[in-house]
Amino acid sequence: MDDTTEHFRSHVEEILDALEKEPGREALVHRGRLVSAGELRALVYGMARALRSQGVRRGQTVTLLSGNLPETIAARYAAGLLGCAVNHLYAGLSADVHADILRDVETRTLIVDPAHGARAADLARRVALERVLVLGGGAGVGPDLGPDLGPDLGLDLVGLAAEESGEVLAGSAHPQDICTIRHTGGTTGHPKAICTTFEQCVSIGPDWSEEGRVRALVCTTLAHAAGLMADAALHRGGTVVLLDEFEAGAVLATIERERISHTFLLPPLLYQLMDHPEVDRTDTSSLRMLTYGGCASSPTRLAAAVRRFGPVLNQFYGQNEAGGISMLSPQDHDPSRPELLRTAGKIMEGVEVVVRDAEGRHLPAGEHGEICVRSPHVMKGYWKQPELTAEVLRDGWLHTGDIGFVDSDGYVTIVDRLKDMIVVVGGHVYTVELEDVLNSHPQVLQSAVLGVPDANLMERVHAVVVRTPGADVGEEELRAMVLDRKGAMYEPASIDFVDALPLTDAGKPDKKLLRGRAVAPVGSIRAGES
């Protein structure tokens, strides 16, 4: 490469530049611990040097299994600074799924927080990892990992970083290098790994140009949309307040105590805030933008949320594959216009959307078809799955699998999903994968899995099972099998046993009919869903 070529500056370097401007400002807050911008910046540079000294290089995959900690954010940035692809695991998945993902993206380095030491030791025995690094030497980390796994399995990355310089380190990423890998399910049983490049990550987050300092609350996993919100807040000179998990009372108390201005929630979590007994006694006047998205929302409940929290709601519609697609602004959250609250908002700047029928023809405004997207933020492709990539990326357009329409005013409405996916707090459950597990039981003849909304429109995993003649397998046995094989996120909230599955005219299980028959499971959020 020509020496005069301008150095590509990744989003990580942009964030580090923002931290440099006010080194004394409060950047991160976690459990009462304050981390200044200067401290975070030095930790990132120290971690990057420590990773490099351990043999981590540009283009390698670094996988994180860690919670909402300041060290998690620093490790993400350190790996990105070196030009690595960062893959952040959902903690609620089983060890088998974690191991499959690690192998799938050819992980060399696994970074874990102390709470996941036992899982890390298990994975290190299943997968050929070069190194496992721990975010701090918390109690029990050494015994959990075990001394028999080798000298590079269980080293304290925070301790290593403290021995390195915290001075500026130039980034190694190239524009087309893979920046993030996010996994979604696959109908063939092979997980799909969605790849985004560093060039696509340069423009960070929404436009938060309104007056006032940003204080963003992260109360859902950094592995998902909350991580992007944290990046945007730090890039714009703001503060990120970290909660380990979502609990409505704690979120309300934090909004009041920390004077939170921005946060992100799935709609069911927003409803939990509204239904909490302390909501009307909590000062939420500091909120300037409450962004929600990820699954269907109730116009009635959104109108009530606007009346309670004020004109601060902001709906985001997008996909990991497509990036952001549309947004329903606070101005459009008008309780007197419920028709707008049923939409996913207007198409975002720089994004093109067309609606196509099954033959690929463009449809006019108001007609239902598949939402197809073209923008700079569409994924590079699925990791080492060119045929699958070609199925969804055709003629420069990403086929989302969502059915909807665009009206004459430019508002997008989603009416259904082509993909059999259940959105739960903490991730996605893919029905075919769960059906495969259930059908593997010797006393199960057939099964159908679907999402059933409860009173708050939170989807719960519901299974309908046909047993073999004379079989007596019960709900608890099947749930235990799923928990062991797929993790808590996939565990059905309820299982119905039937003599036969109803079929459509095409001979497929009639999930629409089954959904109508099902009684929505009611209960607390299960482990792995938060």
N, C-alpha and C positions, 0 to 999 in steps of 0.2 A: 504493500500500500504506500502511496506517495506520502512522504513525511509532512507535506504541506496540507494534507487533508485535515479538515476541521474535526476535532475530537467530538464524537457523538456523546451527548450527555443524556443519560437515562433519567427516568423519573426518580430513581433513588438519589442521584446526585442533585436533582432539583430540590428534593426534600431536605437533603443535608445542607444545601445552600440556604434554605429558609431557616433551618435551625441555627446556622452561623450568625444570622442577622441579629438575633436577640438571645445570646447564650444563657442569660439569666432567667428567661421566662419559663413558666411552668409548661412543660410539654406533655408529661404523662402523670396520671394519678391512679394509684392502685392500692386499695386497702389502707388508705391514709398515707401511703408512701408517695413522695413527690420526686419526680425526675425532671431536672431542668433540660432545656434544649441543648445546652453545652454538654451535659452529662450523657444524654442520649447520643449525640453526634460522636463523642469520643468512644462510647461503647460500640457503636456501629463500626467505626474504623478499627478499633481494637479487635473486634470479632472477625472482621474481614481479614486482617493480618493473621489472626490465629487459624482461621480456616485455611488460608493459603499455606501456612507453615505445616498444616496437617495433610497437604496434598490436594486440596480442593482447587479445581481449575475451571475456567470458562467453559461453558457447554455441558458441564456435568449436572446431574439432577440432585438437588438437596431436598429431602423430604422432612417436613416438620410434623411432629405429633406433640402439640403443646397448647395450653390454654391461653386465656386472655391476660398475658403477662407483659410487662415492659420488655423483658428479655426476648419474648416471642417477636415483637415488632423489630427489635434490634437485629435479631438473627435473620429475619426476612430481608431486611435491607442489606445486611452484610453479604448474604449469598447473592443478592441481586447486584451489588457493587462489583462482585467478581465475575459477573456475567453468567451466573448459574440459573437453571430453571428451578423455580421453587414450587414444590408440590405440598400443600398443607392438608393433612388428613383430618377427616371428621372423627372425633374421639369415640362416637357411639357405634362405630362399625366393629365387627368381630375381628379376631386375630387372623382368621383365614382371609377375609377381605383385605385387611391391611397388608398382609403378606403378598397377595395377588397384585395389589397396586404397586408395592415397592418393586416387585419383579417387572411389572409391566413397563414402568418408566425408567428402568435400569438405575435405580437409586444406588448411589455409592455412599452417601452420607445421610444418616438419620439423626436429627436433632430432636431431643425430647425434653420435657420439663420433668422435675422430680416425681410428680404425681403419676407419671406414666412409665416409671422405671421398670416395673414388672412386665408390662407389655413390650417394652423395648428389648428386654432380655429374651422374651419369647420370640420376637421377630428376628433377633440376631441369630437365633438357632435355626430359623426356617429359611432365611434369605442370606445370600452371600454379600453382606455389607462390608465395606472397607473400614468404616468407622461409625460409632455411635457416640454422640456428644450430648452432654446433659447441661441444661440451662441452670446451673447452680448446684452446689453440693448439698442439697437438702438431706434431711435425715432419711436413712434407709436406701439412698440411691445406690451406694456401693453394693450392699447385700442384695438388692433387687437385681442389679445387672450381673452380679457374680464375678469372681476373679478369674474364672476359667475361660472367659470369652476373648481374651487377648488384651494387649496393652492399649489399643486404640478404641476399645469398646467400653465407654463409660467415663471418658475424660470430661472434666468440667470446662465447658466452653467459656463461661463467665470468668473463671479463674485464669484460663489461658489468655483471654482478652486483656485482663488486668496487667499481664506481663508484657503486653505489646504497646506500641506507640498509638496514641489517639489522634495523631496529626493526620492531615488530609492524605487520602489515598485515591489516586485517579481510578475511575471506573474502567472495567475491562469489557463491558457489554458492547456488542455490535447491534445495529438496528434490527436485523432479521433474526437475531438469536432468540430462542424461546425464553420468555420471562416467567410465565406462570403455566402450570399444568393443573387443571381442575377435572376431577373425575365425575362422570355421570354413568348411568347404567347402560347395559347393552342387552338387546333381546337375544343375542347369541350366547350370552353368558360371559363374553369377554368385555370387560369394562371399557368405556370410551374415555379417552384422556384428551381434554380440550386444550389446545395449545394457543397461547397468545404471545406475541413478540414484544420486545422492548420498545420498538417503534410505536406500537399500538398503545403502550402504557404511558407515553410521554404526556399526553393531555390527561391530567388527573382529576377525576371526579366532577361534580356539578359546579355550576357558577354560584359561588357564595360571595358575591360582590357587595352584599348589603352592608350597612354600617354595623360596627360592633365586633368585638372579639368572638371568634368561634370557640365554643366549649362543647365538644361532641361526646356523647355517651355511647360507649360500646357495651351492649348487654347481650348480644348474640355472638356466635363464634367469629373470630378473626379470619377463619378459613373461608368465610362466605362474604356477603356484601358489606358487612361491618368493617372488614379489613380495608376495603376501598374507601369507605367513609373516613377511617382513621388516616389513611394516606392523604386524602384531600384536606382534612383539618390541619395536619402538620405542615403540609405544603403551603397552606394559607396563613401560617403563623398562629395557629390555634392550639388548643389544649385538648387532649384525649383522656377521658375518664373511663377506666376499665372496670367492669364488673365481671366476676367469674362466670356468671350465668344469669339468665332472666328469671327474676322473681318480682312480681308486680309491686309489692310493697317496697322492696329495696330500690326498684327503679324510680318510683315516685319520690321516695326520700332523697335519692341522689339528685334528681332533677331540682328539687328545692334547695338542698344543701350546697350543691356545686354550681347552681345557676346555669344549668345546661341549656344550650341554645339549639343544638341539633342532635337528632338521634335517628336510628333506623329500626323498624319493627316489621315483622310479618303481621298481617291483619288480625289473626287470632290473638296475638300478644297485645295489640292495641286494644282489643276488646277486654282483655284481662285488666289492663290499666283502668279502663272506663268502669269496670264492674267492681273494682277494689273498694272496700269501705272507706279508705282514707282519701280517695280521689278528690272529694269536694273540700277536704280540709288541707289539701296540699297546694302550695304556691307553685304553679307551673307557668307563671307569667314570663319567665325568661325564655321559654321556647319560641324560636323563630322559624324552625323548619322541622316537622316531624314527618320523615319520609317512610312510606310503607310500600310493600310489594312482595312478590314471590308466590302468591296464590290469590284465589278469588276473594273479593270483599263485598260486604253487604252495603248497598246504598243507604239503607235505613240507619245502620250503625255508623256509617261515615258521617251522615248528617248530624247525628247525635255527638260524634267526636268533634265536629267543627263547633257546635254550640258549646261544648265543654272546654276545648283547648283554644278556640279562636281560629282565625284564618291562617293556620300554619301547616295544614296537612298537604303533603306532596306525594302523589303516587308515581312509582317508577315501574315501567314494564320493560323487561329485557330478558336475555338469556345468556348463559355462559358462552354459547356459540356465537351469538349475534351482538353481544354488548347491549348498550342501551338502545331502545327502540322508540318509546314514547313516554310522555310525562304529563300527568294531570296536575297543573300548577295550583298553588294555594288560592289564586284568584278564581279558578274554575271549581273549587269546592264550595259551591253555593247550595245551601240546603233548600232553597226555593226552586232549584233546577235539578231535580233528582235524575233526569235523563243524562246529565253530565257525569253524575257519580256512578253510573253504570259503565262508563267508558274507561279506557286505559290512557286517555289524554291525547294530546297532539304529538305528531311525529317530531322527534328531536332534531335540532339543527345538525346538518351534515349526514342525515340518515335518509335513505330512500326506501319507501315501502310500496309494494304492489301486492294485490290480491289475485291469486290464480285459481282456476278450477282444476279438476283432476287431469285434464288434458294439457294443462300448462298455459291456457289462455288467460290474458289479463281481464279482470272483471271490473265493471264500472262501480262507482260509489254506491254503497248500500247493499251490494250483493255479497253473499257469504262465500268464502274460499280460504285457501291456505295463505297465511301471512308470509311473504317473502321479503327479505331485507338485503340492502346493499349499503355498506358504510365502511369507513376506515377501521372500525373496531370489530368487524367480523373476524372470527378466529382464523388462524393460519391453517388449521386442520386438526384432525384427530391423530394422536400420536401413533405413527407407524400403521395406520389403517387407511391406505389410499383409496381403496374401493368404497369404504364407508364415507370418507370425505367427499368423494365424487358424487355420492348419492344426495348429499345435502347441499353441496356447493356446486351449482349448475349454472353455467352461463354468467358467472360473476354474482349470482344471487344465492343467499342462504335461505333454504326452505326450513322454516321454523317448526313445522309440525303443528302449529296452532291454527285453529279455524276461527275466522272473524271477518270483519269488514271495516272499511273506512267510509265515514259518511261525507256528505258534501261540504261540511265545515272542516274536514281534516281530522276528526276525532276517530281514534282506533277503538274498536270494541272486540273483545275476545269472547267467543261463545262456546268453545269446546276445545279439547285437545286431541290431536291424533295419537299422541304418545300416551301409553298407559302408565302414567306417573302419578304418584301420590306425594303431595308436598306436606312434609311434617316439619315441626320445629327442629332445626339442626341438620336438615338435609332432605334427600329425596328417596322414596321407596319405589322401586321398579317392579311392577306386578309380575312380569314374566319370570324374573329371577326368583321371586318368592314362591310363585306357583311351581317352579322347578324343584325347589326344596321340599315343599309339601308333597308333591307327587312322587318324590323319592322314597317316601315312607311305604313299607310293604303293605300296609292296610289302607292306603289311599288310592282310589281309582282315578279321581279327577278333582281339580280344584279351580276356583276362580277367585282372584284377589281384586279388590276395588277399594277406593277411598269413599268413606261415608262421612259427611259433615255433621258435626254436632250443632248445638244451638248457636254457637259462636262462629260457625262455618270453618272450624278447624277440622281438617281431614284426619280421620282415624283409619288405621289399616283394618279392613274387614275381609275375612276369608269365608268362602262357601265351599264345602268339601263333600265329595261323594266317596263313601267308604266302600271297600270291597265287601262282598256278601259275607255276613257273619262276623265282621270285624267289630271290635269294641274300642278302638283307639279314641281317646277323648281330647278335649280342647287343651288341657294342661300339658299333655304329652307332646302334642304338636307345637304348642308355643315354646316349650322347653327346647325342642329340636331346632326351631328357628333361631331362638336366642343363641344357641351354641354355634350354629352354622353361619348366621348372618349378622348377629348382634342385636342389641336392644331396639335400634331404630326400625328393624324389620319385623319385630314381634307383633303379631296381630293383636289388636285390642279386643277382638271378638271373633269367634268362629261359629258358623252355622253348619249343621249337617243335614244334607238333603239326599233324596233317593236318586235324583238326576238333575243335571243343570239344564235350564231352559235354553233353547237355541234360537238364533235368528233364522231368517229365511236362507241365509248363506251358510248356515250350519255352524256358526260360531256361538260360543256362550253369550247369552244376552245379558251383558253387564248392566245395561240401562234398566232392564226389568229387575235384575237382582238388587240394584241400588235402590229402586223404588220400594222393594219389599223389606230391605234391611232396616233395622232399628239402630239409630246412631249410637255407637258406644259412648258412654259417658264415664269420665274419670279423670284423675290427675295426669299430668304429663309424665310419660315414662322416662326412665333413664335413657339417655342417648338422644332425646328429642329436644333438649335445651342446650 
